[in-house]
Amino acid sequence: MSPDEGPVGPAGGEADAARPAGTAGPANRAAAASTAGSTSTTGTAGTTGRTGSGRQPAASAGPPADAGSRGRVDGAGAGYGEALFEPWKPGEGERIDLGSMAYDTFTRARLLALGAGPGTRCLDIGAGTGTISRWLAGEAGVDEVLAVDRDVRFLEPLAGGALRTLAADVTEPGFAPGRFDLVHARFVLMHLPEHRRVAARLCELLNPGGRLVLGDAVDLTTAAPPDTPYRLAMRAMWQALRSTIGTDISWTPEYPRLLRDLGLTEIGAEIQVPALTAGSPIGAFWLETWERTREAMLATGLVDAGLLAEAAESITSGSVADLSPGLVTAWGRRP
Ligand SMILES: C[S@@+](CC[C@H](N)C(=O)[O-])C[C@H]1O[C@@H](n2cnc3c(N)ncnc32)[C@H](O)[C@@H]1O
């Protein structure tokens, strides 16, 4: 579904085949983690974030000093990376990489179609383990990419050349890293109750003619029958994420309207939905995610330990065949 750009298919079939050589991924995560803290990076003036000119903690190190300080809606407490998905917990980088393996092919194809390449200055918000930032700076050949995250421990080892890192909270009112031709945020706004305000702020960071590209989860199947263990577990997971860190994907289909209301033009959107089958990276991603969300999932009362074990077994044994939650990507151009 690409109203103005035409459809963009996966560039290369299996997502893991599309991972560029040297990209931080499950195979080299340990190596990247072992060098974290040894790479100096350059920050950007004018933000409230901690610039990357100093050393950062290794991936196994503990929380940053401000961890747990951000309030959530409904008094839910801490947000992403604080109450759940803490980056300092073993395996978190690998978990993010499994998601990237499932979705990077689509994101790269879209960013290329929207002009990512030489001559462009890019901002990657909530860059995580940096698979997209690194690809932009490498294969795509952009002039500059600034990879921003609240916690840059996975990004720091990638810094150099066209890639810079910045530790900053995108929800901070003073977030002002400069102006860019391409601003990208994937699987970030869905975790932020203030997503509308953040999207508006990201629009302001665009140069005239620049593109904002937002990607987040969309779930076409798991709210509906049949009530397989997989679908029941997924429903419990969304509810658990909502109540603990404020994650909400109910509004992501509204992205085109949101971008139009922000004054962007040439709006486009598309959805890619990986199949959840035996051995798929996305299956491994959901298993890891359920593991980290387990207590909150049980607390919903929608599942018990036996049901969770059945759901996990259906993925590991390959008996499940379903549609994973997918990626909705929407974009627009600043006039
Ligand atoms: C699910 S991961 C997605 C990573 C990457 N964008 C990807 O698609 O692979 C979400 C990332 O957003 C970061 N993040 C969450 N809230 C943030 C905030 N308020 N400001 C900056 N980064 C944030 C997290 O630290 C994490 O690295």
The ligand as an SDF file (V2000), in Angstrom:
LIG
                    3D

 27 29  0  0  0  0  0  0  0  0999 V2000
   12.3370   -1.7040   20.0730 C   0  0  0  0  0  0  0  0  0  0  0  0
   13.8520   -0.8350   20.0690 S   0  0  0  0  0  0  0  0  0  0  0  0
   13.9670   -0.4270   18.3380 C   0  0  0  0  0  0  0  0  0  0  0  0
   15.3860   -0.2620   17.8830 C   0  0  0  0  0  0  0  0  0  0  0  0
   15.5570    0.0540   16.4010 C   0  0  0  0  0  0  0  0  0  0  0  0
   14.9060    1.2960   16.0510 N   0  0  0  0  0  0  0  0  0  0  0  0
   15.0510   -1.0660   15.5570 C   0  0  0  0  0  0  0  0  0  0  0  0
   14.0070   -0.9280   14.9240 O   0  0  0  0  0  0  0  0  0  0  0  0
   15.7140   -2.1270   15.5130 O   0  0  0  0  0  0  0  0  0  0  0  0
   13.4150    0.7560   20.7630 C   0  0  0  0  0  0  0  0  0  0  0  0
   14.6180    1.6400   20.9760 C   0  0  0  0  0  0  0  0  0  0  0  0
   14.1540    2.9650   21.2810 O   0  0  0  0  0  0  0  0  0  0  0  0
   14.9190    3.4820   22.3560 C   0  0  0  0  0  0  0  0  0  0  0  0
   14.0880    4.4690   23.0690 N   0  0  0  0  0  0  0  0  0  0  0  0
   12.9720    4.2250   23.7830 C   0  0  0  0  0  0  0  0  0  0  0  0
   12.4810    5.3700   24.2830 N   0  0  0  0  0  0  0  0  0  0  0  0
   13.3150    6.3540   23.8670 C   0  0  0  0  0  0  0  0  0  0  0  0
   13.3550    7.7570   24.0670 C   0  0  0  0  0  0  0  0  0  0  0  0
   12.4070    8.3590   24.8100 N   0  0  0  0  0  0  0  0  0  0  0  0
   14.3460    8.4870   23.5070 N   0  0  0  0  0  0  0  0  0  0  0  0
   15.3090    7.8680   22.7680 C   0  0  0  0  0  0  0  0  0  0  0  0
   15.3270    6.5240   22.5480 N   0  0  0  0  0  0  0  0  0  0  0  0
   14.3500    5.7850   23.0980 C   0  0  0  0  0  0  0  0  0  0  0  0
   15.2530    2.2770   23.1960 C   0  0  0  0  0  0  0  0  0  0  0  0
   16.3680    2.5130   24.0340 O   0  0  0  0  0  0  0  0  0  0  0  0
   15.5070    1.2180   22.1390 C   0  0  0  0  0  0  0  0  0  0  0  0
   16.8400    1.1850   21.7340 O   0  0  0  0  0  0  0  0  0  0  0  0
  1  2  1  0
  2  3  1  0
  2 10  1  0
  3  4  1  0
  4  5  1  0
  5  6  1  0
  5  7  1  0
  7  8  2  0
  7  9  1  0
 10 11  1  0
 11 12  1  0
 11 26  1  0
 12 13  1  0
 13 14  1  0
 13 24  1  0
 14 15  1  0
 14 23  1  0
 15 16  2  0
 16 17  1  0
 17 18  1  0
 17 23  2  0
 18 19  1  0
 18 20  2  0
 20 21  1  0
 21 22  2  0
 22 23  1  0
 24 25  1  0
 24 26  1  0
 26 27  1  0
M  CHG  2   2   1   9  -1
M  END
$$$$
